[in-house]
Amino acid sequence: MTALRVASPLSEELELLVEQTIGALLAVHRELGAGMSERVYAAAARFELEARTIPFESEKVIPVRYRGAFLCNHRLDLFVDAKVVVEIFVAFVPS
């Protein structure tokens, strides 16, 4: 099987950052597997990003506006290099 790669509208720098971030998150999933809480995955993701020296902010608060009106503040799980938003969620699938 050959990999099909679609042309990306992202800059090479941003594409590399996204690729590195996804790689770190996949490493967390491979190590922990399924069934952990969001809190555990987030802690492991922070650990993995630090180990790979990928800069990030954790629990960054950003204002949410709608039609110019402030609605609320939203807390991002991870904001990688001030460019990539990572929201961690856990989906449980009944067996």
Secondary structure, 3 states (H helix, E strand, C coil): CCCCCCCCCCCHHHHHHHHHHHHHHHHHHHHHCCCCCHHHHHHHHHHHHHHCCCCEEEEEEEEEEECCEEEEEEEEEEEECCCEEECCCCCCCCC
